Amino acid sequence: MKQVFLAITVGFLGATAACSVPEATPTAQPQSVSTLTATPSPSVLAATPSSTAVTSATPITATPTSFPGPPQLIEPADAALLPQPVPPAEWVFSWMARDGPCYGAITIQGPGGRRLGSGYIDYHTIGYRYVYSSTEVLPDDALGPWSWFVDVICPMGNNRSEIRTFWVATASPDSSPPGAQPGLVIRGRVRQTDDSGLADVRLCRSFAAYPGETVAISERNGFYQSEFVDIPGDEMVSVWPEAEGYRFEPRFYDWRHYHGYEVRLLDFVAIPTKATEVPPGPCR
């Protein structure tokens, strides 16, 4: 009975309404189903942040291979005096630099085109360290100045340290060639109060019975070395520096040279002055 009543009501509203009511009932259900099937789409969107997180981690992995800073030298100190590199003595060079995927290299240069070093030093194997020794002593013309510097090589760039200098001690009498001629060589460095070298300082040497004469001129880093001079016996020796506009500490060195072969290391500190300095003696 109820179905008949509803049909009459729809018919009263008109043919058009009577047709729309039975079609609306079945189409309403598919619409609700289609709404429910769209719910998985938020889960797809939720996966997006995970891919973003992976991308944001990429710059972090590049940090260890960024451009390295300059290496910091440890030893030997600038202007150091090293022993002859004959065992049991040796030369030891050490420094600090970026490790990780990087490696080091060291260059050591000496008089007469001498060159030492290594193009590959693995930090994880031996640290940033280089050791050198030789079976032969260095001759007098190879005592200095020497220089050394290091490089750090990384995937994204390289960098270089400062340059340091050093000298080498003369061979002991026992290691000198038999019958070495008796005489004297003087060498050393003239530096300013800030520890930088002073160039073009002339070094004067005199003997007790002879006036002074110029035997060396300091180079750009302040180092100097005289030629060998033959001294057949004992002799009183004086050495002093001269440069316009400077006074020096000490003013001079003097000592008694005993018969034999000698290399004397003499360093001076140059201090600017406006006063006129009177040298310890005449120097030609």
C-alpha positions as CSV (number, residue, x, y, z in Angstrom):
1,M,0.0,0.0,0.0
2,K,2.8,2.4,0.8
3,Q,4.4,1.9,-2.6
4,V,1.1,2.8,-4.3
5,F,0.7,5.9,-2.2
6,L,4.1,7.2,-3.1
7,A,3.5,6.6,-6.8
8,I,0.3,8.6,-6.7
9,T,2.1,11.5,-4.9
10,V,4.8,11.5,-7.5
11,G,2.2,11.5,-10.2
12,F,0.4,14.4,-8.7
13,L,3.7,16.5,-8.8
14,G,4.0,15.8,-12.5
15,A,5.5,13.5,-15.0
16,T,8.8,15.1,-14.8
17,A,9.1,14.8,-11.0
18,A,7.8,11.2,-11.1
19,C,10.7,10.3,-13.4
20,S,13.4,12.1,-11.3
21,V,12.6,10.5,-8.0
22,P,13.3,6.9,-9.0
23,E,16.6,7.9,-10.8
24,A,17.8,9.9,-7.8
25,T,17.7,6.9,-5.5
26,P,20.3,4.7,-7.3
27,T,22.7,7.6,-8.2
28,A,23.0,8.7,-4.6
29,Q,24.7,5.5,-3.5
30,P,27.5,5.5,-6.1
31,Q,28.4,9.1,-5.2
32,S,28.9,8.1,-1.6
33,V,31.1,5.2,-2.7
34,S,33.2,7.4,-4.9
35,T,33.8,9.8,-2.0
36,L,35.2,7.0,0.1
37,T,37.5,5.7,-2.7
38,A,39.1,9.1,-2.8
39,T,40.4,8.9,0.8
40,P,43.7,7.1,-0.2
41,S,44.9,10.3,-1.8
42,P,46.0,11.9,1.5
43,S,48.2,8.9,2.1
44,V,49.9,9.5,-1.2
45,L,50.5,13.1,-0.2
46,A,51.9,12.0,3.2
47,A,54.7,10.2,1.4
48,T,56.0,13.5,0.0
49,P,57.8,14.6,3.2
50,S,59.9,11.5,3.2
51,S,61.4,12.2,-0.2
52,T,62.1,15.8,0.9
53,A,64.0,14.6,4.0
54,V,66.3,12.5,1.8
55,T,67.1,15.5,-0.4
56,S,67.8,17.8,2.5
57,A,70.5,15.3,3.8
58,T,72.6,15.7,0.7
59,P,74.6,18.9,1.7
60,I,75.7,17.3,5.0
61,T,77.6,14.5,3.2
62,A,79.5,17.2,1.2
63,T,80.9,19.0,4.3
64,P,84.0,16.8,4.9
65,T,85.2,17.4,1.3
66,S,84.8,21.2,1.4
67,F,87.8,23.5,0.6
68,P,90.5,23.0,3.3
69,G,92.2,25.7,5.3
70,P,96.0,26.1,5.1
71,P,98.1,23.5,7.0
72,Q,99.7,24.6,10.3
73,L,103.4,23.8,10.6
74,I,104.6,22.3,13.9
75,E,108.3,21.4,13.7
76,P,111.0,22.4,13.0
77,A,110.6,26.0,14.0
78,D,111.5,28.8,11.6
79,A,115.2,29.4,11.3
80,A,116.0,26.2,13.3
81,L,119.4,24.6,13.3
82,L,119.1,20.9,12.4
83,P,121.7,18.2,12.9
84,Q,123.4,16.4,10.1
85,P,120.7,13.8,9.0
86,V,123.0,10.9,9.6
87,P,121.8,8.1,11.9
88,P,121.2,8.1,14.8
89,A,120.2,11.7,14.0
90,E,117.4,12.5,11.6
91,W,115.2,15.3,10.3
92,V,111.6,15.2,11.6
93,F,108.9,17.4,10.0
94,S,105.3,17.5,11.4
95,W,102.2,19.6,10.8
96,M,98.4,19.8,11.2
97,A,95.9,19.8,8.3
98,R,92.5,18.5,7.2
99,D,92.3,14.7,7.3
100,G,89.3,12.7,6.1
101,P,89.4,12.1,2.4
102,C,92.5,14.4,2.1
103,Y,96.2,13.6,2.0
104,G,99.4,15.6,2.4
105,A,102.6,16.5,0.5
106,I,105.9,18.1,1.7
107,T,108.6,19.9,-0.3
108,I,112.1,20.6,1.1
109,Q,114.5,22.6,-0.9
110,G,118.2,23.3,-0.2
111,P,121.3,24.9,-1.7
112,G,122.5,23.8,-5.1
113,G,119.1,22.7,-6.3
114,R,118.8,20.0,-3.6
115,R,115.2,18.8,-3.2
116,L,113.6,16.3,-0.8
117,G,110.0,15.4,0.2
118,S,107.1,13.3,-0.6
119,G,104.0,13.8,-2.9
120,Y,101.7,11.5,-0.8
121,I,101.5,11.3,2.9
122,D,98.6,9.4,4.3
123,Y,97.3,10.9,7.6
124,H,95.6,7.6,8.7
125,T,98.8,5.6,8.2
126,I,101.6,7.8,9.7
127,G,99.9,11.1,10.5
128,Y,101.1,14.3,8.9
129,R,104.8,13.6,9.5
130,Y,107.9,13.2,7.4
131,V,111.3,11.8,8.5
132,Y,114.5,12.0,6.5
133,S,118.0,10.5,7.1
134,S,121.0,9.9,4.9
135,T,124.2,7.8,5.0
136,E,126.3,10.8,4.0
137,V,127.0,14.1,5.7
138,L,126.1,17.4,3.9
139,P,129.1,19.4,2.8
140,D,129.7,23.0,3.9
141,D,128.1,24.4,0.7
142,A,124.8,22.6,1.6
143,L,124.3,23.8,5.1
144,G,121.7,26.4,4.3
145,P,119.5,28.1,4.0
146,W,117.0,25.3,3.5
147,S,113.2,25.9,3.1
148,W,110.1,23.7,3.5
149,F,106.4,23.8,3.1
150,V,103.5,21.4,2.9
151,D,100.3,21.0,0.9
152,V,96.9,19.4,1.8
153,I,95.1,17.9,-1.1
154,C,91.3,17.3,-0.9
155,P,88.6,16.3,-3.4
156,M,87.2,19.9,-3.5
157,G,90.5,21.8,-3.4
158,N,94.1,22.2,-2.1
159,N,95.9,24.6,0.2
160,R,99.5,25.4,1.1
161,S,101.2,26.3,4.4
162,E,103.6,29.1,5.1
163,I,107.3,28.6,4.2
164,R,109.8,28.0,6.9
165,T,113.6,28.0,6.7
166,F,116.3,26.1,8.6
167,W,120.1,25.5,8.6
168,V,122.1,22.4,9.1
169,A,125.0,22.0,11.6
170,T,128.4,21.4,10.3
171,A,129.7,17.8,10.4
172,S,131.6,16.9,13.5
173,P,135.4,16.6,13.2
174,D,135.1,12.8,13.3
175,S,132.9,12.9,10.2
176,S,134.9,15.5,8.3
177,P,137.2,14.2,5.6
178,P,140.6,13.2,6.8
179,G,143.1,16.1,6.5
180,A,140.5,18.8,6.4
181,Q,142.1,22.2,6.1
182,P,142.1,24.3,9.3
183,G,140.1,27.5,9.0
184,L,136.8,29.2,9.6
185,V,133.3,29.7,8.2
186,I,130.7,32.0,9.8
187,R,127.0,31.9,9.2
188,G,123.8,32.9,10.9
189,R,120.8,35.2,10.6
190,V,120.0,38.8,11.0
191,R,116.4,39.3,12.2
192,Q,114.2,42.2,13.2
193,T,112.3,42.4,16.5
194,D,109.2,40.9,14.9
195,D,111.4,37.9,13.8
196,S,111.3,38.8,10.1
197,G,114.7,38.7,8.3
198,L,116.6,41.8,7.4
199,A,118.3,41.8,4.0
200,D,121.4,43.6,2.7
201,V,123.2,43.7,6.1
202,R,126.9,43.3,5.6
203,L,128.9,41.1,8.0
204,C,132.4,42.2,8.8
205,R,135.2,39.9,10.2
206,S,138.5,41.0,11.6
207,F,141.5,39.2,13.0
208,A,143.7,40.5,15.7
209,A,146.4,41.7,13.4
210,Y,144.2,42.7,10.4
211,P,141.5,45.3,9.8
212,G,137.9,44.2,9.2
213,E,136.6,43.2,5.8
214,T,133.1,42.3,4.5
215,V,132.7,38.5,4.3
216,A,128.9,38.1,3.7
217,I,125.7,40.0,2.9
218,S,122.4,38.8,4.4
219,E,119.7,37.6,1.9
220,R,116.0,38.5,1.9
221,N,115.3,36.2,4.9
222,G,118.2,37.5,6.9
223,F,120.5,34.5,6.4
224,Y,124.1,34.8,5.6
225,Q,127.2,32.6,5.2
226,S,130.8,33.5,4.6
227,E,133.4,31.7,2.4
228,F,135.9,29.5,4.1
229,V,139.1,31.3,5.2
230,D,142.3,29.5,5.9
231,I,143.7,30.1,9.4
232,P,146.9,28.2,10.0
233,G,147.0,28.6,13.7
234,D,145.2,30.1,16.7
235,E,143.6,33.5,16.1
236,M,141.4,36.1,17.8
237,V,138.3,36.7,15.6
238,S,135.7,39.5,15.7
239,V,132.5,39.7,13.7
240,W,129.9,42.4,13.6
241,P,127.0,43.6,11.3
242,E,126.5,47.0,9.6
243,A,123.4,48.5,8.1
244,E,122.3,52.2,7.9
245,G,119.4,53.0,10.2
246,Y,119.9,50.0,12.6
247,R,121.8,49.1,15.7
248,F,122.4,45.5,16.6
249,E,122.3,43.2,19.5
250,P,124.8,42.0,20.3
251,R,127.0,44.7,18.7
252,F,129.7,42.1,17.9
253,Y,131.1,38.6,18.7
254,D,134.7,37.9,19.5
255,W,136.4,34.7,20.4
256,R,139.6,32.8,20.2
257,H,139.7,30.4,17.2
258,Y,141.9,27.4,17.9
259,H,143.8,25.6,15.2
260,G,141.4,23.3,13.3
261,Y,138.3,23.5,11.1
262,E,135.4,25.6,12.6
263,V,131.9,26.7,11.6
264,R,130.6,29.4,13.9
265,L,126.9,30.3,14.1
266,L,126.3,34.0,14.9
267,D,122.8,35.6,15.0
268,F,122.0,39.3,15.4
269,V,118.9,41.3,16.2
270,A,118.4,44.5,14.2
271,I,116.8,47.4,16.0
272,P,115.8,50.6,14.1
273,T,117.5,53.8,15.3
274,K,117.9,57.4,14.2
275,A,121.2,57.7,16.0
276,T,124.5,57.3,14.2
277,E,126.0,54.0,15.1
278,V,129.8,53.7,15.5
279,P,130.9,50.2,14.3
280,P,133.3,48.2,16.5
281,G,136.0,48.7,13.9
282,P,136.8,49.7,10.3
283,C,135.4,47.4,7.6
284,R,136.3,47.5,3.9
